[in-house]
């Protein structure tokens, strides 16, 4: 059964100041512009007043997808893609400009710090207020009250006005209320990033329990791809206010990471990073995992770097690819040089050539940025070309079931595993 259905939904906002601030000035503006056909009397100096086609923006456009009951869906996309707007429409904070949203069930949402809380009321009073808004009786709220307070860790301050809570305490209590009042649909935005690591672990575990144990629907927005992968089954990628991809969460994350690093203005091409090259050799293209640019992302589970080098030579060459992976501060971590330790060399004749290598990376790599140096070399003899620091590779690294990644700075480069004998 479909829990949520978006039917060609769009949301349009007006840019700039919508009103003058007073009813009399608004009436004066309407009379002057609409009736008398004259210039806006409240126009600022230097403003042309001609904003046709510029004073409205579509935050969302033609959103059309459905979410089945019990699904855990990750909404991902870069800043400004429309993620928060989508959740606000679903939570009925604002209404869509066009289209319809069908929701079956009770919704609890945590969209920002302090969502649904009155700052002058105590934590206890806000718990009952939120439950009442969701249509629950006082007896139902009382039955779950102790669990809410224990989960939030705010028991000592539960009778203190919320305006005196820190942002972390407010988020903890807000999430605890949203998760424990048994909604049919739980909506969580990026606010969990405010909480500490221990609470993030508890929150992700609770969302897993809500979805898997109770069959409730969860929509989760985050820029933490490890957390999204750990929690969600399906993913929706938003780009420029439109649906760019829908599918399994692994495919959605890989699609997002690929498009996020593809041909961004200001990026250098890897061929422009070549700092040494033989005079008879011309390299026309270098690609790693399909991108010719000097930054790309590598999702956990891919495990293979696809390297492509195209060029032309006027002299024959016996060569192979050499790759060195370093930390951003220059420490070598790993290398690929099969031509040196396996004797695998390509015989390149004069003319155009293409070299392709599929380089396997360790299964458990630490999360973080790595720098790649790339060479075409004849082992122990010469380098035909060298491109030092030609690409920064961001690895969405190994993570545990609570979305805690293996950190390069803390735990080293590789995660090891045991074998049976």
N, C-alpha and C positions, 0 to 999 in steps of 0.2 A: 504494500500500500504506500502511496506517495504521501510523505509528511509535509513536504514543501514543493511548491510548483511556481516557477517564475514564467510568466507569459509575456514575452516581448516587452520587458520592463525598461523604462528609461527615466532618468532623473536629471532635470535641468535646473541650474542655478543662475541667478543674475549677478553679474560682477559689479563691484563698486557699491556706493551707497544707494540703497533701495529707496529710502525715505529721507526727507529733510530733517525729520526729528519731531515735528509738530504737525498737528492736523491742519491748522490754519495755513502753514506754509505749503503743505501738500496740496491743499485746495487752491491756493494762489498759483502754484506751479501748474496744476491741471487747467485752471481757467486761462492762464496766459498762453500755454503751449497748445492745448487741444482746441480751445474755443476761439481765441484771438489769433492763433497761428504765429506767435512771436517766440523769441528765444527764451530759454529757461532763465528766469530771473535769479535763480540761486546757483547759476553756473560759476565755477571757480575761475579765477584769472588764469589765462593760458590754456584753458580747456576749450576745445573746438565745439563740443556739444554734439558732434557727429559720431555716434558710436554704433551705427548700423552694422550688425553682424559681429560686433565685438563685445557687447555687454551681456551676453548669455553664453554659458558653457554647459556642455553635457558631461556630467560626472559619470553617468552610466548610460549605455545605449544598447537597445535590443538584447537584453539579457534574457535568455530562454533556456532553462534547464530545470530538472526536477531532482529531488533528493528522496530516496526511499526511507521508510521508517527503519530505524536502527542503524543507518549509515553514519559513519564518522567522516566528515568531509573537510579537507583542508582548503582554505581560500588563500591563494598565494599570488604575489605580484609585487612589482616595485612600488615605491611611494608614489601616490597619486593615481594608481591604477583603478581605484574605485572600491577597494575592499571594505573599508569602514562604512562608506555610503551604502553598500549592499546590505550590510548587517543592520544599519540604522533603518533602512526601509523594511527589513524583515521584522525588526523589533517595534515597528510603528512609531519610531521617534519622528519620522517625517514620512510623507506620502509620495508615491511615484508620480512623475509628471504624465507618463503614458504607461499602458500595460496594467497587468493585474498580478497579484501575489496571493496564492491560495495556501493557507496554513491549516493543518489539522492537528490540533493539540495545544497545550499550554506552553508558552515560551518564557524562559528565564534567560536574561542576557547580562553580560558584563562587558561593556563597550569601552569604558574609560574609568579612571580612578574616581570613585565616589558615585558611580552610576546608581541611581535609585535611592540614594541616601540623603536624608535631610541633615545638614551639618549641626543644627541646634539640638537635635534629638540624640539620645544615647544610643549605643550599639544595640542594647536590648529593645528599645522602642523601634529602631529601624528594622530589626529582624521581623517584628510583628507587622510593621507597616508593609514591608516587601511581601510577606506572606498574604496579607489582606489584598494587596494589589493583584496577586496571582490567583485570587479567588479561594484561598484556603481558610478554613475555620480556625478560631483561636486554639481549639483543642488539638488540631493537627499540627499547628506551629509549635505548641508547647511540647508535644510528643517528640519533636525533632530538635528542640532548642539546645539541649545539652550536647548533642552531636555536632551542631553547628559551631558552638562556642569552642568545644574541644579541638575541632579540626582547624579553626582559625588561629588558635593560640592566643586569643585576646581576652581570656576569661577575667583577668585582673582588671581590665579596663572596660568591661561590658556595660557598666553604668555611668561611663564618662561620655560627654557629648562627642560626636564623631569629628567635629571640627578640630579637636585636640589630638586626633590620631595622626600618625605619620602616613605617608602615601603607601608604604608597605603594609601597615596594619589595615588601612582602609581596603586595599586590594584583597588581603587575606580574608577579611570578614565578608566582603562583597562576593568573592568567589564561593566561600563556604555557604552563604545564604543561597546563592544561585544553584549550587550543586545539590544541596540537601533538601530543598523544597520540592523535590520530585517533579521537575518539569518534563513535559514530553519532548521538548526541544531545548537544548542548551547551546547558547551562543557566546563564544569567548573571543574577544579581540586581543590585541598585542599586550594588554595590561599585565599579563603574568610576568612580563620582563621586569616589572617593578619589584616583584617579590624576590626573596633570597633563594639560593640554590635549593635549600631544604624544602621550602614551600613549593617551589616549582616542581620538584620531584613528587610531592604529595598531590599537587593539583593534577599533574598528568596521570598519576595513578588513579585518582578519583574519576577523571574523565573516562579512563579506560573501563573502570567499574560501571559507570553510568551507562556506557554504550554497550559493552559486552554482556554485563550481568543483567541489566534491566531492559535492554532492547530500546533504549532511547536514542534520539537523533542528536548529534553534536556537530556544530559548525565551528571551526577553529581557524583563526587568522594568526599567522606568525611569520616572521622573517627567519626564524630558526628552523632550517630545513631538517635538522636532525630530530627536533621535537615533532615536526609535522609528519615525518616518515614513521616515527615511533608510534604515534597515536592514530593516524588516519588510515583509512582504507582507500578512499578516493580523493581526487584533487581537481580543483577548478582554478585555472590560471587566468587572471584578468590582465589585460593590457590596453591602456588608453580608454578605459571605461567599457570595453567589450570583452566577451568571452573568447579567449585565445586558444584554450585547450581544456578538454574534459576527459577524464579517464582514470586509470589506476594511479595511486599516489606515487609510485616509483617513476612511471612515465611522465607524470605531471611535473615532478621535481626536476627531472632531467631536461624536460622541455623548457622550464623556467630558467634553469641555470645556463642552458645553451643560448637561449634568446637574450638573456641578460648580459652576456659577454660578447655578443656578435656585433661587430662593426659599429661600435659606439664612436661618436664624433670625438676626435682628439686622440684615439688609440693609434699606436704605431703598428705598421706591418712588420712581421718578423724579418723579412728580407732587408728592411731598413736598419736592422740591428747588426748586420754583418760588419765586423770590424777588421777582418783580414780575408783576402781572397786572391787566388792565383790569377794572373793577368789573362790567361787563356780560358778562364772559367767565368760563366755568367749564371748566377742563380736567379730565376724568375719568380719562384713561389716556394714558400715553406708553410706547411699547415700542420697543426697538432689538434687532433680530434675535430677536424673539419673547419677550424678557424685559422685564418692567416694573421690574426692580430696578436698583440703581445700580452693579452690576458685572457684566461679561460677558466672555467670551473670544472671540477671533476667530482661527480657524485659517488658517494659510498656504494660499492657494489659493482662499479664499472670495471676496475682493475686492469684496463688495457689503455695505453696511449697509442693512438694511430698517428704515425709520423709520415709525412709526404714531403719530398723534396723534388722540385722540377728545375731544370736548367739546361745549359748547352755548353759544350766544351770543344775546343779545337785540337785538343791532344787527348790520347787515351789515358785512362786512369784505372788503377786497381784501388778500390776504396770501400769503406763502409761507414755507417752512421755511428757517431759517438755522442752520447748524451750524459751530462752530469747534472744531478739534482742537488741544489744547495738550499740552505736556510737563507732568509733575506739578508742576514749579516755576513753571508759568504762561506759558511762552513759546509764542506762537501758531505752529503749524506748517502748518495748512491750513484752508481754509474752504469751505463750500458755501453759495452765495447766488445761485441761478439767477434768482430774482426780480429781483435787482439787475442782473446782467449779461446776462440773456436776456429780461427783461421777462415772465417766466412767473409769473403770479399766479393764485391761486384766488379765485373770487367766492363768498364764504360768505354765505348768507342766514340770517336769524334762525331758530334751532332747533338741532337736533343736527347735528353734522358729523364727518366722518372725513377726515383727510389722510394719504396714503401717499406716501413718496418712497423710491426705491431709489438710494442714493448709492454710486457706484463709488470705491473707494479705489485707491491706487497698487499695482501688482503686487508690487513689492519693498519692503515696509515693514520697518523695523527692529524687532527683537524688543524688547518692553518694554511698559510701561504708558503709556496716553494718557488725558487727561481731555477730556470732551466738554461743551461748552456748547451748549444748544439754545434756539432762539427761534422764535416766530411773528411775522413782521414785515411791514410795508409799507415797501419800500426808501426810504430817505432821509426817511421821514415819521415812523414810530413803531414801537415794539415792542408787540405785543399781550400777549405774556407772555415771560418769560425764565427759564431754568433753568440757572444757572451751576454748573459742576462736578456736573452731574446724573448723569454716569456715568463710571466708570473702565473703559476698554477695554484688556484685556490681549491683545496681539497675539503669537501664535506666529509669529514673523517669518520672513523669507527665510533659508534656510540652504543651505550648499553640500553636496556629496556626503559630506562628513565631519561633517555636523551642526554646523558652525560658523555661528552666526547673525550677521546684520548687527546690530550693537549700536547702540542709540540714542545712548548716551553716547560711543561711539568713532567711529562712521562716519557719523553724520548720520541724517536721517529717511528718505531714499529711496535705494534701489539703482538705479543707472542702467544702461542697456543700449545697445549699439550698434545702428545701423540700416544697411541696405544702400542704396546710391544707384544 
